[in-house]
Amino acid sequence: MASFLDLEEEDWELQAEANKRSKNLFGPRPNEPQMQLYRLSWTASAPPTEEISFGQNMVVHGTSQLKSLKAESNDFFQVFIIRQERSWTSLDISRELLQDFIDIFAVFPPFWRCIFTFGKKSNEDECDFPGFKSRGPIRMIMDQPTIESAYVVRRAELNHRDASEGQSPWSIRQTAVYHRLCSRKDASHDTLCASAFPSLKSTVLLVSPSKAVEKKISRLFKLALTQEEGANPCIVHSLIVADSVKGWMGYISWLEKHVKEVSVRITFADLEPPQGDGSDEGFTFDVDDRQALKVSEDSIIDLQIILSTLRSTVEGIRHYCQKCCTLAHHIDECSCVAALQELDAYIEEVNLCIDRAATLKERVISTGQLLSDLLRYEDQKALKDLNKQSQEENRMMRSLAEKSTKDAEAVKVLTIIGLVYLPTTFVAVSQETLSSFLSADFKVKNFFSTEFVQKDESGNMSVTGDTWLLAAISLPLTILTISTWWLCVRYKVSQASLKSLTGLLEGCKGGWALRWRRKNQPRVGDTENPDVQPSRPGILSTRTWSTGKLTLKDG
């Protein structure tokens, strides 16, 4: 009874979660059936004339029809189907109709976890998908043994869309399955099938199955009209698992091809392209390739989670099918043996897919490591080239500085030359231009009016006897000009040196003062000055001076 109480408590939590997600989870479309039914049933009550009939695509409209189907004693296999338009859209059923089905057929609460994997969503969290759940066999009303199970299987399918660059041509979809197997209330058919599944009643609910599964179930039920194996629920589970497993090898192959394309381009890339051809075809990958490898790695990690869950689910289905076979009291060889063998083969195939996914993940990791190393190599190479350019620029700046220094020296020489020739030029200027500014009656008689070179009537030039005035005046002016220039330059240099020296002396003065205070300050407990004792607040120190005859005590 404790397990039932736990399930009831869990049901309250699941109902609250269902109410929270109902807006994105349920959304029936107009003019589309919310639920359809495939059924196998007996057509007559008299054993000699009993025949199995098959019905498909029967639309379930409401609660009353579900109750009548639950009470129908002639039905021994019912498969209800709920569809959705696309894998990431809401289910084509209302919350009320699904809740009525769960209440009428007494579906155990863990099935809600399977329902929560559907609905509108922007991304997929692989860890949200539950594993295989089962319960039974247990004794219900009228001592009818019942077993039930619920699980979700994932499948990889080609989406047949025009995929652009970077998009996958594969889509990962899921199907939720609920199965309930119990004894039929009407045991009148035991004379015909005392050890057959038609003596039991199977109720299956498929949520978003593939079209291939629906076709296979339709063919299986048609086979049940003539052969008993068609009514075996283990075969239905085997068909669902087969549809889930078949696409993963193709999906892994596509991932491997995509990874190899990037890996080959990275591994055989020419890191040192020919110089001088103007092409940049050597290093043809960048950070985008590293991001693409990361996306592939994440896809492989999701694949490993999916395949691990799928393997656990298939193993649970196999164990559950053994329970179904035991409940049907099969002793001799039956179709359950073939179904169990197929499930074993599917488990091995899933294990193979898991191993290949692990190997592919190692390849992606190694390729990503190689790409990271090459990108670091490219960065180091770029830094090396940048260092070379910096050294070249430094050499150019050095040559420019040397040239500027030489130019400055040349300008300095020219300045000195100008200082030498300036007074001489000033003295040698003709006074005729200056005398024009003076009055005609007054003529200035000074050295400015002296002409050192004269020209006679015949055009011959001669130096006058006053030429010595040029040297007598120019030399003192030249010496005075150069001295003034030299003193100005020295004054500026002296001011800068004095300012620097003043700052240095200030710093040294502060350091000397600090060292002097530290040196002359008595230290507490100094072994070289044992008379110095530490002073404590509130305690007066006592000192004693003693001479030969007089003793003074202070404090």
C-alpha positions, 0 to 999 in steps of 0.5 A: 500500500505504501507504493500506491500512496507514493504514486498518489502523492506524485500524482498531485505534483504531476497534475500541478506541473500539467496545469502549468504547461497546459498552454504550450502542451495542448492545442487541438487543431480545427477539423483535425481528430484529437484521438484515433483508434485501431482495434481488434475485437471478436465479432460473435459470442458463440465460440464456433463462429467467432471471428476477429474484426479489425477497425482503424482510424476511428475518431474518439470524440469524448468521455462517453465514447471512452467509457464505452470502449473501456467497458467493451468486452469484445475488444482485446487490442486497442491502440489509441493515437494522439498526433501533433503537426510538428515535433515542436508544436503542441499536441492535437488534443485538449487537456480535458480529453487526455485527462478523461482517458487517464482517469477512465483507463486508470493510467499510472501517474508516471506517464505524465512525465512522458507527456511533458516531453512534448509541446512548444519549446525553444530548445531541447533538454535531453535530461528531461526525458524519462526512462522506462517505467512499469508497474505490476503485475498487481491484482485489481478489481475482480482479481484481474492481474494487470501490468502497465508500462510507459516510456519515450523513445527517440528517433532520428529522421531526415526532415527533407527540408532545404537545409542552409549552411550550418543546419542539419538535415536530420531531426530528432523526434520522440514517441511516448508509449503507454501499454496496459495488459490485463485479463478480459472480463469475458472468459468465454473465448478460452475454448478457442485461445486458452493460451493466446493473447486474445484472452487478455486485453491490451490498451496502448496509447501512442503519442506522436508516432511516426507514419511508419509505425502506424502503417506497421501496426495496421499491417500487424492487425490485418495479419491478426485476422488470420494469425494469432501472432498479430495480437501479441503486444510484444510485437507492437513494442518491437515495431516501435523500438525498430522504428526508433533504432533504425535512424541513428546509424545514418545520423552518426554517419552524417555527424562523422562526415561533417566532422571529417570535413573540418578535420581534414581541412585543418589537418592538411592546411598549409600554414606557410603559403608561398610568399609573393603570390598575393594569396592567403590560402594557407591558413583557411580556418578561424574561430568560426571553425572552432565554434562549429566543432563545439556545436558538433561536440554538443550534438554528440554529447546529446546523442550519447545521452539519448542512446544511453536512455534508449538502451535502458528503455529497450532493456526495460521493454524486454523485461516487460515483454517477458512479464507479458508472456508470463501473464499470457501463460505461454509455455510452448514456443510463441511469437514472444521468443522472436520479439525478445530476440529482436529486442536483444538485437536492438540492444546490441545495435544501440550499444554499437551506436554508443561506442561509435558516438564515443569514438566520434566524440574523441575525434572531435575533441582531438580536432578541436585541440589541434585547431586551438593549437593552430590558432595559438600558433597563428597568434604567436606568428602574428606577434612575431611579425608585429615584433619585427615591424616594431624593430624596423620602426625603431630602426627608422626612428633611430635613423630619424633621430640621428638625422635630426641631431645632425640637422640640429648641429648644422643649424647650430653651426649656421647660427654661429656663422650668422652671429659672426657675420651679423655685426660685420654685415651691419657695419658694411651696410651703406648709409645712403638709404638711411640718409634719405630719411634725414633732412637735406641740410643735415648730413650725418657724419659717423661710421654708417656713412663711410664707404669702404669701396669706391668706384672711379669714373673709369669704373675701377673699384678701390678700397678706401683708407677707412677700411680699418674701421670695419674691423675696429667696429665689427670685432667688438660687436661680434665678440659682444654678440657671441658672448651674449648668446653664450650667456643666455644658453648657459643661464637656461642650463644652469636654471634647469640644473639648479631646479633638479639639484634643489629637488634632490637636496630636499629629498636627501634632507628628508631622508637624512632627518628621518635616519637621524631621528631613528638613530638617536631615538632610544629603543625600548629594551635595547641591550646597549641602553639597559637603563631605558624602560618602557613607559606605561600609561598611569605609572610614574617612572622612578629614577635614582642618581647617586654620588658618593655621599648624596642620593637623589630619587626622582618620582 
